C-alpha cells in the first residue's frame, strides 16, 4: 500500500489517500480539496471508502463533498456516528467551521477490515480522544488519527474525551511491531519505536 498525505484546513489536518492496485480510500478529509481529487484522477484510482478516524469537525468537513465526488460510502466508528451531524459534538461551532453534514453509510467496529485491492486495513478501536476514535493498521503502517502524534497524543479535555481510556489505547498501540510507521492526524509521521523512546505518554 502507498500513502499520500495532504495537509488540509487551518488546523493542518492530515488527509490521506491510501491506495494500491487501482483502488484507494480517503482518510479524514478536512476540507473539500481539489488537489486530492486531482491526485485520485491522475492515478486513475477507484475510491472505495471515505473513512473518518473520529468525528471532530477538522477531520470531517470535507465528507459531503468527497462522498458526492467519488460516490464512495462514508465510514466511521459507531460511537462517533452522532458527531457527524451535531455541530456541538463535533466542535464545529467551537472552531467556527460549519459545513454540509452527511450521515455514515457504514458503522465500523473493532476488528473490521477495509479492503483496498488485495490488501486490507484493520480497524483498531482506540478511544480516548473521542469515544469512537479509531486507528487503521496493516503490517508496517498505522494511521493513528488523533490518538497518537509524534511526541504527543490527542486531547482528552473535549466532549467525549477520557484520559484513562486514552492510556489504554496507547498501551495497545505500543504493542505493535516497533518498525510500524505511524501516520498521525496532525504533524509528521513517526514510528512506534521512536514514540516508545521519545514520547512521554508512551
C-alpha positions in Angstrom: 0.0 0.0 0.0 1.0 3.6 -0.7 0.1 6.6 1.3 -0.2 10.2 0.0 -0.6 13.0 2.6 -2.4 16.3 2.0 -2.5 19.0 4.7 -5.9 20.5 5.0 -7.7 23.4 6.6 -6.5 25.9 9.2 -5.8 23.2 11.8 -3.4 21.4 9.5 -5.2 18.1 9.5 -3.5 15.3 7.6 -5.8 13.9 4.9 -4.5 10.6 3.5 -5.2 8.7 0.3 -4.2 5.1 0.9 -4.1 3.2 -2.3 -2.9 0.1 -4.2 -3.8 -1.9 -7.3 -6.1 0.9 -8.7 -8.2 1.3 -5.6 -7.9 3.7 -2.7 -9.6 5.2 0.3 -9.7 8.8 1.6 -9.0 9.2 5.3 -10.0 12.3 7.2 -11.0 14.8 4.5 -10.6 18.0 6.5 -12.0 20.1 3.7 -13.1 20.0 0.0 -9.7 20.0 -1.6 -9.3 19.8 -5.4 -5.7 18.7 -5.1 -6.9 15.4 -3.5 -9.3 14.8 -6.3 -6.6 15.7 -8.9 -4.3 13.1 -7.4 -7.1 10.4 -7.4 -7.9 11.2 -11.0 -4.3 11.3 -12.2 -3.6 7.9 -10.7 -6.9 6.5 -12.0 -8.0 5.4 -8.6 -11.4 3.9 -7.7 -12.2 5.3 -4.3 -14.0 2.6 -2.3 -14.5 4.4 1.0 -14.2 7.7 2.8 -13.1 7.0 6.4 -13.1 9.2 9.4 -10.7 8.3 12.3 -13.1 10.3 14.5 -15.9 12.8 14.3 -14.3 16.2 15.0 -15.1 19.0 12.6 -11.5 19.5 11.4 -11.4 15.9 10.2 -14.9 15.6 8.6 -15.6 19.0 7.0 -14.9 17.6 3.5 -17.0 14.4 3.9 -20.1 15.6 2.0 -18.0 16.9 -0.9 -15.8 13.8 -1.3 -18.8 11.5 -1.0 -20.5 13.4 -3.8 -17.4 13.5 -5.9 -16.5 9.8 -5.5 -19.8 8.1 -4.7 -17.9 6.2 -2.1 -19.5 5.1 1.2 -18.7 7.1 4.4 -17.4 5.1 7.3 -16.9 5.9 10.9 -16.9 4.0 14.2 -20.4 3.6 15.5 -19.6 5.5 18.7 -18.7 8.7 16.8 -21.5 8.5 14.3 -23.6 11.1 16.2 -20.7 13.6 15.8 -21.2 13.7 12.0 -24.4 15.6 12.2 -24.1 17.5 15.5 -22.2 20.8 15.5 -21.9 20.8 19.3 -20.4 17.3 19.5 -18.1 17.7 16.5 -16.9 21.2 17.8 -17.7 23.0 14.5 -19.1 25.9 16.4 -16.2 25.9 18.8 -13.7 26.2 15.9 -16.1 28.4 13.8 -16.1 25.9 11.0 -19.6 24.8 9.8 -20.1 22.7 6.7 -22.6 20.4 4.9 -23.2 17.3 7.0 -23.7 13.7 5.8 -24.5 10.6 7.8 -22.4 7.5 7.7 -23.1 4.7 5.3 -21.2 2.1 7.3 -20.6 1.9 11.0 -17.2 0.4 12.0 -16.3 -1.8 14.9 -13.0 -3.0 16.3 -11.6 -5.7 14.1 -13.4 -4.8 11.0 -11.4 -4.7 7.8 -11.3 -2.2 4.9 -10.3 -3.7 1.6 -8.1 -1.9 -0.8 -7.3 -4.0 -3.8 -6.0 -7.3 -2.5 -4.8 -5.6 0.7 -6.7 -4.6 3.8 -6.6 -2.3 6.8 -7.8 -3.5 10.2 -9.9 -1.1 12.3 -8.5 -0.7 15.8 -10.9 1.0 18.2 -8.6 3.4 20.1 -10.9 5.7 22.1 -9.9 8.4 24.5 -9.7 11.5 22.3 -13.3 10.7 21.3 -15.5 7.6 22.2 -15.2 6.3 18.7 -11.7 7.1 17.7 -10.1 4.5 15.5 -6.7 3.7 14.1 -6.2 1.8 10.8 -3.5 -0.9 10.8 -1.8 -3.0 8.3 1.6 -4.7 8.8 4.2 -1.9 8.7 1.7 1.1 8.8 -0.7 2.7 11.2 -3.0 5.6 10.6 -3.5 6.8 14.2 -5.9 9.8 13.8 -5.7 12.0 16.8 -4.8 9.1 19.2 -1.1 9.3 18.8 1.1 12.0 17.4 4.9 12.4 17.0 5.9 13.2 20.6 2.4 13.7 21.8 -1.2 12.5 21.9 -4.7 13.7 21.3 -6.5 16.0 23.8 -8.9 14.4 26.3 -10.5 17.6 27.6 -13.0 17.9 24.8 -16.5 16.4 24.6 -16.3 12.6 25.0 -12.6 12.6 25.9 -11.3 10.3 28.6 -7.6 10.3 29.8 -7.7 6.8 31.3 -9.3 5.4 28.2 -6.7 7.0 26.0 -3.9 5.5 28.1 -5.4 2.1 27.4 -5.5 2.8 23.7 -1.8 4.0 23.8 -0.8 0.7 25.5 -2.5 -1.2 22.7 -0.7 0.8 20.0 2.6 0.5 21.9 2.4 -3.3 21.5 2.5 -3.1 17.7 5.8 -4.0 15.9 8.5 -1.4 16.6 9.1 -0.7 12.9 5.4 0.3 12.3 5.3 3.7 10.6 2.7 5.9 12.2 0.8 8.4 10.1 -1.0 10.7 12.6 -3.9 13.1 12.1 -1.6 16.1 12.6 2.1 16.6 12.1 4.8 14.4 10.7 5.0 10.6 10.6 7.0 8.6 13.1 7.4 5.0 14.2 6.2 3.0 17.2 9.8 2.6 18.3 10.5 6.3 18.2 7.4 7.1 20.3 8.3 4.4 22.9 11.7 6.1 23.2 10.7 9.7 22.9 7.0 10.2 23.7 6.4 10.7 27.4 2.8 9.4 27.0 4.0 6.0 25.8 
